[in-house]
Amino acid sequence: DGSNSHLESLGELNKEFDGNGHTIKNFSLNGPIFSRITSTIKNVTFENISVTSNGNALAILTAINEGTISNVRFINCKVVAEQNINEEELNIGIVASTNNKNILSVGLKSNTIK
């Protein structure tokens, strides 16, 4: 539980992350949790996460997925694009802004994109 903390992106995920059914919740970021995923992230829930950015690649989990996202849930998460973004160049999503590989078994509940 991040207790409404503001965190920075964790950079690239290049090793498997197995959340073992745990929930990561209650924090905000400027940009996605990971800049790029090249490995596997699985068995984890993200709840009450807020991501705001003025960049063109915006999502909760990753800007670029080149790995596997499996059995991941997003509950009450919010993605907000800042006012000065050129909408024609904007890639926005809850899971990934750009997906080049595998997104399997993802659950979405009460999420917002603005």
C-alpha positions in Angstrom: 0.0 0.0 0.0 1.6 3.3 -1.2 -0.7 5.3 1.2 -1.3 7.9 -1.6 2.4 8.3 -2.2 3.8 9.9 -5.4 6.4 7.6 -7.0 8.8 7.7 -10.0 8.8 5.2 -12.9 10.8 2.1 -12.2 12.4 2.1 -15.7 12.7 -1.1 -17.7 11.4 -4.5 -16.4 13.8 -7.1 -17.9 13.3 -9.9 -15.3 10.2 -11.8 -14.5 7.9 -10.2 -11.9 5.4 -12.6 -10.3 3.1 -10.7 -7.9 1.9 -14.0 -6.4 -1.7 -12.6 -6.2 -0.8 -9.5 -4.2 -2.2 -6.0 -4.8 -0.2 -2.9 -5.3 -2.3 0.1 -4.5 -2.8 3.8 -3.6 -0.1 5.8 -5.4 0.4 8.2 -8.3 3.1 8.6 -10.9 4.2 11.0 -13.7 4.3 8.4 -16.5 3.8 4.6 -16.4 5.1 2.2 -13.7 7.7 0.8 -16.2 9.1 2.5 -19.2 9.4 -0.8 -21.1 8.6 -4.5 -20.3 10.8 -7.0 -22.0 10.2 -9.9 -19.7 7.0 -11.2 -17.9 4.8 -9.6 -15.3 2.0 -11.8 -13.9 -0.4 -12.5 -11.1 -0.7 -9.0 -9.7 -3.5 -6.4 -9.1 -3.0 -2.7 -9.4 -5.6 -0.7 -7.5 -6.2 3.1 -7.1 -3.2 4.0 -9.2 -3.2 7.4 -10.9 -0.8 8.3 -13.8 -0.5 11.8 -15.3 1.9 12.8 -18.0 2.6 15.4 -20.7 4.4 12.7 -22.8 2.9 11.0 -25.8 3.1 7.4 -24.4 0.8 7.1 -21.4 -0.5 4.0 -19.5 -0.6 2.6 -16.0 1.8 -0.3 -16.5 4.1 0.4 -19.3 4.8 2.7 -22.2 6.1 -0.2 -24.4 5.3 -3.9 -23.9 7.8 -6.2 -25.6 7.2 -9.0 -23.1 4.2 -10.9 -21.6 1.6 -9.4 -19.3 -0.5 -12.2 -17.9 -3.2 -12.4 -15.1 -2.9 -8.7 -14.3 -5.9 -6.7 -13.0 -6.5 -3.0 -12.9 -9.1 -1.7 -10.4 -10.1 2.0 -10.1 -7.0 3.2 -11.9 -6.8 6.6 -13.8 -4.7 7.8 -16.7 -4.8 11.6 -17.3 -3.1 13.3 -20.3 -1.9 16.8 -19.6 -3.5 19.6 -21.6 -0.5 20.4 -23.8 -0.3 17.0 -25.6 -0.8 16.8 -29.3 -3.7 14.4 -29.5 -2.7 13.1 -33.0 0.5 11.7 -31.6 -0.9 10.3 -28.3 -0.8 6.6 -27.5 -2.8 6.0 -24.4 -4.2 3.0 -22.5 -4.6 1.3 -19.2 -2.2 -1.6 -19.7 0.3 -0.3 -22.3 0.5 2.6 -24.6 2.2 0.5 -27.3 2.0 -3.3 -27.4 4.4 -5.3 -29.5 4.1 -8.7 -27.8 1.6 -10.6 -25.5 -1.2 -9.2 -23.2 -3.1 -12.2 -21.8 -5.9 -12.5 -19.3 -6.1 -8.8 -18.1 -9.0 -7.7 -15.9 -10.3 -4.1 -16.0 -12.8 -2.6 -13.5 -13.8 1.0 -13.0 -10.8 2.6 -14.7 -10.7 6.1 -16.3 -8.8 7.6 -19.2 -9.0 11.4 -19.6 
